[in-house]
Amino acid sequence: MVQEGGFGRRPAVVSWSAFAGMVAGLVGTFVWADTSVLVPEFGGMFTPVCVALLGTVLACMPLVVAVQLRRRPRNTAAVWWAGASAALVPAFLMVLAAAGAGTWLVCCVAVMLVSCAATLAAVRGEGRGSPRAAQAATAVALLVLVAAAGSVSGPYTDYPGVWTTPQDTASLSLTEPQGSEQGGQYTLRIGTCTERGGWAFDYPQTSESVLIWLNRDEASACLADGSSILAYIAGGTRMAPIIQLPGLRLTKQSGARRA
């Protein structure tokens, strides 16, 4: 009886251990993944390709379980683990799109491997043990999917306001746009030079990011860069974005009064 009890407890120990490992990896993922950045740096194609391949493997888990359940129809634990795996795939891809590459990917890979291994272990377990750990893993994976969806934000479009350099040697003030495809007025100050003109959104849009054009009055130009200047978000966070002009990087002042 003791020996049978030991065998009965073994799948549960494995399943709960996998659940604990998955939760630990998810905590590390969301602690290290900075989803507030506006311009993620992916560091080349190698990392996204590896993540996509691992995601593909996890996406195949429900198919593996479906085939196996024809032989073991009572193996509900495998179904729940497969559901967790399927939910984690889009969740991690969303975080990758929002945060870019970083240390968090180590935890991401660990979670993917643990979930995949737990699914296969459940398939081999032939339905022995309680599926509670697998159900808990699926619930956590769905919460992660919702959290990841909330972290994804579109291109930064809140240009109106005041942007300045760290030493306040230059500033750019943008008024509110007059329409969905129209812009407003701008004032650019560099030292003692001040130029004014109109700004407008890049239309038709030539990039995934939302860009704007500063249409200048060349008679009062402070920058030698033609009749129009392309301005775009070059980094920072959603609380403190950075706008790029030729030779200038200005940070938006969150508490500043709009022009």
The 8 nearest C-alpha neighbors of each residue, nearest first, counted from 0:
[[1, 3, 2, 4, 5, 6, 7, 8],
 [2, 0, 4, 3, 5, 6, 7, 8],
 [1, 3, 5, 4, 0, 6, 7, 8],
 [4, 2, 0, 6, 5, 1, 7, 8],
 [5, 3, 7, 1, 2, 6, 0, 8],
 [6, 4, 2, 8, 3, 7, 1, 9],
 [5, 7, 3, 9, 4, 8, 2, 10],
 [8, 6, 4, 5, 9, 3, 128, 10],
 [7, 9, 5, 11, 6, 10, 4, 12],
 [8, 10, 12, 6, 11, 7, 13, 5],
 [11, 9, 13, 12, 128, 8, 14, 7],
 [10, 12, 14, 8, 9, 13, 128, 15],
 [13, 11, 9, 15, 10, 14, 16, 8],
 [12, 14, 16, 10, 11, 15, 17, 9],
 [15, 13, 11, 17, 16, 12, 132, 10],
 [14, 16, 18, 12, 17, 132, 13, 11],
 [15, 17, 19, 13, 18, 14, 12, 20],
 [16, 18, 20, 14, 15, 19, 21, 113],
 [17, 19, 15, 21, 16, 20, 136, 22],
 [20, 18, 16, 22, 21, 17, 15, 23],
 [21, 19, 17, 23, 18, 22, 24, 16],
 [20, 22, 110, 18, 24, 19, 23, 17],
 [23, 21, 25, 19, 24, 20, 26, 18],
 [24, 22, 20, 26, 25, 21, 19, 27],
 [23, 25, 106, 27, 21, 22, 110, 26],
 [26, 24, 28, 22, 27, 23, 21, 29],
 [25, 27, 23, 28, 24, 29, 30, 22],
 [28, 26, 30, 24, 25, 29, 106, 31],
 [29, 27, 103, 25, 106, 26, 31, 30],
 [28, 30, 32, 26, 31, 27, 25, 103],
 [31, 29, 27, 28, 32, 26, 103, 33],
 [30, 32, 103, 29, 28, 27, 33, 102],
 [33, 31, 29, 103, 28, 98, 30, 34],
 [32, 34, 98, 35, 31, 36, 29, 30],
 [33, 35, 98, 97, 36, 32, 150, 94],
 [34, 36, 236, 33, 237, 37, 98, 97],
 [37, 35, 236, 34, 38, 235, 39, 98],
 [36, 38, 236, 234, 235, 39, 35, 237],
 [37, 39, 234, 36, 40, 233, 235, 232],
 [40, 38, 99, 98, 41, 36, 37, 97],
 [39, 41, 99, 42, 100, 38, 98, 43],
 [40, 42, 100, 99, 43, 39, 46, 44],
 [43, 41, 40, 100, 44, 46, 45, 99],
 [44, 42, 41, 45, 46, 47, 40, 100],
 [43, 45, 47, 46, 48, 42, 41, 49],
 [44, 46, 48, 47, 43, 49, 42, 50],
 [45, 47, 49, 48, 44, 50, 43, 100],
 [48, 46, 50, 49, 44, 45, 51, 41],
 [47, 49, 51, 45, 46, 50, 44, 52],
 [50, 48, 52, 46, 51, 47, 45, 53],
 [49, 51, 47, 53, 52, 48, 54, 46],
 [50, 52, 54, 48, 49, 53, 47, 55],
 [53, 51, 55, 49, 54, 50, 48, 56],
 [54, 52, 56, 50, 55, 51, 49, 57],
 [53, 55, 51, 57, 88, 52, 56, 50],
 [56, 54, 58, 52, 53, 57, 51, 59],
 [57, 55, 53, 59, 54, 58, 52, 60],
 [56, 58, 54, 60, 59, 55, 84, 115],
 [57, 59, 55, 85, 56, 60, 54, 88],
 [60, 58, 57, 56, 62, 61, 55, 63],
 [59, 61, 63, 57, 62, 81, 58, 64],
 [62, 60, 81, 64, 63, 59, 65, 58],
 [63, 61, 65, 59, 60, 64, 66, 58],
 [64, 62, 60, 66, 61, 65, 67, 59],
 [63, 65, 67, 61, 62, 66, 68, 60],
 [64, 66, 62, 68, 63, 67, 61, 69],
 [67, 65, 63, 64, 68, 69, 62, 70],
 [66, 68, 64, 69, 65, 70, 71, 63],
 [69, 67, 71, 72, 70, 65, 66, 64],
 [68, 70, 67, 71, 66, 72, 65, 64],
 [69, 71, 68, 67, 72, 66, 73, 125],
 [72, 70, 68, 73, 69, 74, 67, 125],
 [73, 71, 68, 74, 69, 70, 75, 67],
 [72, 74, 71, 75, 126, 68, 125, 76],
 [73, 75, 126, 76, 72, 71, 77, 125],
 [74, 76, 78, 77, 73, 79, 130, 126],
 [77, 75, 130, 79, 78, 74, 133, 121],
 [76, 78, 121, 80, 75, 118, 79, 122],
 [79, 77, 75, 81, 76, 80, 82, 64],
 [78, 80, 82, 76, 133, 81, 77, 134],
 [81, 79, 83, 118, 133, 77, 82, 78],
 [80, 82, 84, 61, 78, 79, 83, 60],
 [83, 81, 79, 85, 80, 84, 137, 78],
 [82, 84, 137, 80, 86, 140, 81, 85],
 [83, 85, 81, 87, 82, 86, 57, 114],
 [84, 86, 82, 58, 83, 87, 88, 81],
 [87, 85, 83, 84, 88, 140, 141, 82],
 [86, 88, 90, 84, 85, 89, 140, 91],
 [87, 89, 54, 90, 86, 85, 91, 92],
 [90, 88, 92, 91, 87, 93, 86, 144],
 [91, 89, 144, 87, 93, 147, 88, 92],
 [90, 92, 94, 93, 89, 88, 87, 95],
 [91, 93, 95, 89, 94, 90, 96, 88],
 [94, 92, 96, 90, 91, 95, 147, 89],
 [93, 95, 97, 91, 96, 92, 98, 147],
 [96, 94, 99, 92, 98, 93, 97, 91],
 [95, 97, 93, 94, 99, 98, 92, 151],
 [96, 98, 94, 34, 151, 95, 99, 93],
 [99, 97, 34, 33, 95, 39, 94, 96],
 [100, 98, 39, 95, 41, 40, 96, 97],
 [101, 99, 41, 40, 95, 98, 42, 104],
 [100, 102, 103, 104, 99, 32, 31, 98],
 [103, 101, 104, 105, 31, 100, 32, 106],
 [102, 104, 28, 31, 101, 32, 105, 106],
 [105, 103, 107, 106, 102, 101, 108, 100],
 [106, 104, 108, 103, 107, 102, 109, 28],
 [107, 105, 24, 109, 104, 103, 28, 108],
 [106, 108, 104, 110, 105, 109, 28, 111],
 [107, 109, 111, 105, 106, 110, 104, 112],
 [108, 110, 106, 112, 107, 111, 113, 105],
 [111, 109, 21, 113, 107, 24, 108, 112],
 [110, 112, 108, 114, 109, 113, 115, 107],
 [111, 113, 115, 109, 114, 110, 116, 108],
 [114, 112, 110, 116, 115, 111, 117, 17],
 [115, 113, 117, 111, 112, 116, 84, 110],
 [114, 116, 112, 118, 113, 117, 111, 57],
 [115, 117, 113, 119, 118, 114, 112, 120],
 [118, 116, 120, 114, 119, 115, 113, 121],
 [119, 117, 80, 121, 115, 77, 116, 120],
 [118, 120, 122, 116, 121, 117, 123, 115],
 [121, 119, 117, 123, 122, 118, 124, 116],
 [122, 120, 124, 77, 118, 119, 123, 76],
 [121, 123, 119, 120, 124, 77, 125, 118],
 [122, 124, 120, 125, 121, 119, 126, 118],
 [123, 125, 121, 122, 126, 127, 120, 10],
 [126, 124, 123, 127, 122, 74, 71, 121],
 [125, 127, 74, 124, 73, 128, 76, 75],
 [128, 126, 124, 125, 10, 129, 7, 74],
 [129, 127, 11, 10, 7, 126, 130, 8],
 [128, 130, 131, 11, 127, 76, 132, 126],
 [131, 129, 76, 133, 132, 134, 75, 128],
 [132, 130, 134, 133, 129, 135, 76, 136],
 [133, 131, 135, 15, 134, 130, 14, 136],
 [132, 134, 136, 80, 130, 79, 135, 131],
 [135, 133, 131, 137, 136, 132, 79, 130],
 [134, 136, 132, 138, 133, 137, 131, 139],
 [137, 135, 133, 139, 134, 138, 18, 83],
 [136, 138, 83, 140, 134, 135, 139, 82],
 [137, 139, 135, 141, 136, 140, 134, 142],
 [140, 138, 142, 136, 141, 137, 143, 135],
 [139, 141, 143, 137, 83, 142, 138, 87],
 [140, 142, 144, 138, 143, 139, 86, 137],
 [143, 141, 139, 145, 144, 140, 146, 138],
 [144, 142, 140, 146, 141, 145, 147, 139],
 [143, 145, 90, 141, 147, 142, 146, 148],
 [144, 146, 148, 142, 143, 147, 149, 141],
 [147, 145, 143, 149, 148, 144, 142, 150],
 [146, 148, 144, 150, 149, 90, 145, 94],
 [149, 147, 145, 150, 146, 151, 144, 93],
 [148, 150, 146, 147, 151, 145, 152, 144],
 [151, 149, 147, 148, 34, 152, 146, 97],
 [152, 150, 97, 148, 149, 93, 147, 153],
 [153, 151, 150, 154, 97, 149, 155, 148],
 [152, 154, 155, 151, 156, 208, 37, 209],
 [155, 153, 208, 209, 156, 152, 207, 37],
 [154, 156, 157, 153, 209, 232, 37, 208],
 [157, 155, 158, 154, 209, 210, 153, 159],
 [158, 156, 159, 155, 160, 175, 154, 240],
 [157, 159, 156, 160, 173, 155, 175, 174],
 [160, 158, 173, 174, 175, 157, 257, 161],
 [161, 159, 257, 173, 172, 258, 158, 174],
 [160, 162, 172, 171, 252, 251, 257, 255],
 [161, 163, 251, 171, 250, 249, 170, 252],
 [164, 162, 170, 249, 250, 167, 169, 171],
 [163, 165, 249, 167, 166, 169, 168, 250],
 [166, 164, 167, 163, 249, 250, 168, 169],
 [167, 165, 168, 164, 169, 163, 170, 249],
 [168, 166, 164, 169, 165, 163, 170, 190],
 [169, 167, 166, 190, 164, 189, 170, 163],
 [170, 168, 189, 188, 167, 164, 163, 190],
 [169, 171, 163, 188, 162, 187, 164, 172],
 [170, 172, 187, 162, 186, 161, 163, 188],
 [171, 173, 161, 186, 185, 160, 258, 162],
 [174, 172, 185, 159, 160, 184, 258, 161],
 [173, 175, 159, 258, 183, 184, 185, 176],
 [174, 176, 159, 183, 177, 173, 182, 160],
 [177, 175, 182, 183, 178, 181, 174, 179],
 [176, 178, 181, 182, 183, 175, 179, 180],
 [177, 179, 181, 180, 176, 182, 183, 175],
 [180, 178, 181, 177, 176, 182, 200, 199],
 [181, 179, 178, 200, 182, 202, 199, 176],
 [182, 180, 178, 199, 177, 179, 176, 200],
 [181, 183, 199, 176, 198, 177, 200, 178],
 [184, 182, 176, 174, 198, 197, 175, 177],
 [183, 185, 197, 174, 198, 196, 173, 186],
 [186, 184, 173, 172, 196, 197, 195, 198],
 [185, 187, 195, 172, 171, 194, 188, 173],
 [188, 186, 171, 194, 193, 170, 195, 185],
 [187, 189, 193, 170, 169, 192, 190, 171],
 [190, 188, 169, 192, 191, 168, 193, 187],
 [189, 191, 192, 168, 169, 188, 193, 167],
 [190, 192, 189, 193, 188, 168, 169, 221],
 [193, 191, 189, 190, 188, 221, 194, 219],
 [192, 194, 188, 187, 189, 191, 221, 195],
 [195, 193, 219, 187, 220, 186, 221, 188],
 [196, 194, 186, 185, 187, 216, 215, 193],
 [195, 197, 215, 185, 184, 216, 214, 186],
 [196, 198, 184, 214, 183, 185, 213, 215],
 [197, 199, 213, 182, 183, 212, 214, 184],
 [200, 198, 182, 181, 212, 211, 201, 183],
 [199, 201, 211, 202, 210, 182, 212, 180],
 [202, 200, 211, 210, 204, 203, 212, 199],
 [203, 201, 204, 200, 180, 205, 199, 211],
 [202, 204, 201, 205, 200, 206, 180, 210],
 [203, 205, 202, 201, 206, 209, 207, 210],
 [206, 204, 203, 207, 201, 202, 210, 208],
 [207, 205, 208, 204, 209, 210, 201, 203],
 [206, 208, 209, 205, 154, 204, 210, 153],
 [209, 207, 206, 154, 210, 155, 231, 232],
 [208, 210, 154, 156, 207, 155, 206, 211],
 [211, 209, 231, 201, 200, 230, 208, 212],
 [210, 212, 200, 201, 230, 199, 229, 231],
 [211, 213, 229, 199, 198, 228, 230, 214],
 [212, 214, 198, 228, 227, 215, 197, 229],
 [215, 213, 227, 197, 198, 196, 212, 226],
 [216, 214, 196, 226, 217, 227, 213, 197],
 [215, 217, 218, 196, 219, 220, 195, 214],
 [218, 216, 220, 219, 215, 226, 225, 194],
 [217, 219, 216, 220, 215, 194, 221, 195],
 [218, 220, 194, 217, 216, 221, 193, 195],
 [221, 219, 217, 194, 222, 218, 216, 215],
 [220, 222, 192, 194, 219, 193, 223, 189],
 [223, 221, 220, 224, 245, 225, 189, 246],
 [224, 222, 225, 221, 220, 245, 226, 217],
 [223, 225, 222, 228, 226, 227, 245, 220],
 [224, 226, 227, 223, 228, 217, 215, 222],
 [225, 227, 215, 214, 217, 224, 228, 216],
 [228, 226, 214, 213, 225, 215, 212, 229],
 [229, 227, 213, 212, 230, 224, 214, 226],
 [228, 230, 212, 211, 213, 227, 231, 244],
 [231, 229, 244, 211, 243, 212, 210, 228],
 [232, 230, 210, 243, 242, 233, 211, 229],
 [231, 233, 242, 241, 234, 243, 240, 230],
 [234, 232, 241, 242, 243, 231, 38, 235],
 [235, 233, 38, 241, 37, 232, 240, 236],
 [234, 236, 240, 241, 239, 36, 37, 237],
 [237, 235, 36, 240, 239, 238, 35, 37],
 [236, 238, 239, 240, 35, 37, 36, 235],
 [237, 239, 236, 240, 253, 235, 35, 251],
 [240, 238, 236, 237, 235, 251, 250, 241],
 [241, 239, 235, 236, 237, 250, 251, 234],
 [242, 240, 250, 235, 234, 249, 233, 232],
 [241, 243, 232, 249, 231, 233, 248, 250],
 [244, 242, 248, 231, 230, 233, 247, 232],
 [243, 245, 247, 230, 246, 248, 242, 229],
 [246, 244, 247, 243, 224, 222, 228, 230],
 [245, 247, 244, 248, 243, 222, 249, 224],
 [248, 246, 244, 245, 243, 249, 164, 242],
 [247, 249, 243, 242, 244, 241, 164, 250],
 [248, 250, 164, 163, 242, 162, 241, 247],
 [251, 249, 241, 162, 163, 240, 239, 164],
 [250, 252, 162, 239, 240, 161, 253, 241],
 [251, 253, 255, 254, 162, 161, 250, 239],
 [254, 252, 255, 251, 239, 238, 161, 160],
 [255, 253, 252, 256, 251, 257, 161, 160],
 [254, 256, 252, 253, 257, 161, 160, 251],
 [257, 255, 258, 254, 160, 161, 253, 252],
 [256, 258, 160, 161, 255, 174, 159, 172],
 [257, 174, 172, 173, 160, 256, 161, 159]]
